[in-house]
Amino acid sequence: MDANSVRPKAPIDRLHTSDADLDIDSLRAFYTAHRCAQMPQVADVTALKEAALSAYRQLSDEPVLDAQEHAAGDGSLGYGFRLLRIDAKSDSPAHAERVTTVFRDHGLLDWAEHAARHLLPVVEAITGRQLHYERVFLLAYREGDYIGPHGAEEDTDLNRFNLQFPLCYDAVGAMRILRQGYLEPLYDRDGDARLLGPRMWHEVPPLLRLPDGPDPLRLVVSLRLMAHR
């Protein structure tokens, strides 16, 4: 049997993006206050989870570590993070071609373009900006991987947005956003789409192992959106 015939592939399914499915006014108000929004249950990601995991495993021999050590000084601890990035945007043409091929074979390119086409009007209604879809990439968090609090002061590109579909395997994942003075969790839920705008204070807590559980994994299917200048 051809190995390609059994390769998990993300199908092009209907997305739930109407105002009847989403309370656009509430999402817009939340975004205005926090520079982010979580759109509930816009997609059935059952097949996407299998395809993303298969693509991650296929590319796991060539990981790109995205990390920054914390610098301590003057009584404070600097910003730090650690995760893996799987992205066709690369200085290595060979790596870019390989990632693109694997993403295409697993249907991730078509799925992302389909999702962007249907969700861009929603994102534009929430943000008040005109945007276009640029590319899809994967972020991978293994046990202990995290991103420290960051966002408002570090953001220099105010036209860059991310639309994320977090997928958890044997783990409970979340992002924490600055809300009324505290970092409050937005839990990952299969099928939710999370919009991250510029100048947003947030962090990703360390991914933890469940009691007596297998190695945890959090994959984030990320669609890069850019606002028209």
N, C-alpha and C positions, 0 to 999 in steps of 0.2 A: 504493500500500500504506500502511496506517495505520502511523505511526511507532511506535505502542505495540506493534504486533504483533512487532516485531523488537527491542524493548527487552530487554536481558538481565535475567533475573529469577531470584532465588535460590529453588530448589525446597525443599519440605519433605521432606528425606530422613531416613532412619534414622540415629540417633546411636548410637555404641558406648559405652555407659555402664554395662554390667554389671560385676560384680566380676571376671568372667572376662576382660573387656577391659581393666580397670584394676586395678592393685594398690592398693586403697584404703588398706591399712595403711601401705604405703610412702609414699603421697602424704600421709597424715596425719602421719607422722613428719617428712617434709620440711617440711610447712607449720608444724609446731610449732617446728622449728629456725629457719626462715627467713621465715615469714609469707607464703609463696607456694607454689604448686605448679603443675607443668606436666603436664596430662593428655594422654597421647600418642594421636594419631590418633583423636579422637572423632568426626570429621566428614569427609566428602568436600566440600572447599570449592572444587572446580573451577568450578562455576556461581556460587558466592558471590563468587569473585574477579572474575568478569566483571561481576556486578551491582554490587559495591562500586565498581569502577573507573568504570563508567558513571555511577553516582550522583555520585561525586566530580567527574567531568568536567562533569556537568550543573550542579553547584553551584559550580564553580570561579570563576565570575565574581563570587561573593559570599563570599569566604573570610573566616573569622574567625581572625585571627592571635592565637594564645595564646603570649605571649612575656613574658619578664622579663630585662632586661639585668643583667649581673653588676655588683655594686657592689664596688669595690676600696677597702680601707682597713685600717689597723692590721696591714699585712703579710699580709692574707688576701683571698681572692677569694670574694665571696658567691655564693649560689645563683642560677642562671640557666637559661633554657630557651627554645626556639623551635620551634613546630610550628603546624599548622592544626587547628582543631576545627570539626566539622560536627555541630551539636547542635540539636535542636528546643527544648531548654531555653534560652530567649533572652529578652532584654528587649524584642525587637521581635516583635510578633505576626505581622507579615507574613513575617519570616524564619522563625519557628517553623512557620508554616503551609506555607511553601515546602519546608522540609526534610522535614516530615512527609509531604507529598504525594510528593516524590521517593522517599523511603524506601519508602513504601507501593507506589508504582508499580513499584519494583524488587524487591519482595518482601522487603525487609530487615526490616520490622516483623513480618511473619508468621514469618520465619526466626528472628529473635531471640526471639520469644515461644515458639516451638517448642523452641529450644535451651535456653532458661531452664527451661521446664517439665520437660525431661528431665534437665538437669544440676543443678538445685537440690538434689535428694536427694543427689547425689554431693558437692556443695559443703558441704552441711550435715553429711555424714558426715566430711568432711575437717576442717572448722572447729569442729564442735561447736556451731554457732549456727543458729538458725532465721532464714531469710532470705526475702525476696520480691523479685521482679523489678520494677524501676522503669522503665527505658527503655534504648534503644540509641542510640549515637552513634558517629561516625567520628573517629579521629585520623589526620592525614595528615602524614607526614614527607617533605620533599623533600631534595635534596642538601644536606648540612651541618646539617640540623635535628637537634636532640638535646634531652635533658633531663639536667641535672646531677645529681649524687648528692643524694638527698633521701629523706625518708620518716618516720623515727622521731620526730624532734623536731617536724617540721612538721605531722604528722597530729593534728588535733583531733577529727575525727569518727570514733570507733572503731566505728561501726556501718556504715561505707561499705566496700563491696567492689567490685572490678571483675573481670569475667570476660572475657578478651580473646582474640580470634582474629586474630593478626598475619598480614598478607598482603603479600608482597614482590614487586615488579615490577622486574626487572633490577637486583637488589640482594641483598645478604646482610644480614639484620637480626638484631638481638639485644637483649636486656635484660641488664644486669649486676646481680647481687645480691650483697650482703655475705655472704660465706661463709668462715668460719674466718679472718677478718681481711683478706680480699682481695675486690675486686669481680670476681666470676667470671661468665662469660657463660652465659646460657640462650639458645640460638639459636632464632630463629623457624623453625618448620616448618609448612608448610601442613597444616591438619587438627588441629594441637594446640590445646588450650584452656589459657590461662594464667590462674591465679587469683592476684590481688593482694589481700592483706589489709592492714588498718591496721598502722601501726608497722613498716613494711618498708623497710629501707634498700636503695635501688636507683638505677640510672640507665639512660638510653637513649643509647648511643654515637652520635656523628654518623653519619648515613647517607652512605655513600661511593659514588662512581661506580666501576663495574667498568672494567678497562682497555679503552679504546676503546668503552665501552658507551654506551647512550642515557641519558637522564635517569633516575636511580633514583627509586623511589617506594615508600614503606611505608605501607600503610593498616592501621589496627587497628580491627576491628569490636569495639566495647566494649559489654558489657552491664553496666549499673549495678545492683548488688544491694545491698539494705539489710537489715541485721539488725533484728529486732523489738526494740524497746527494753524 
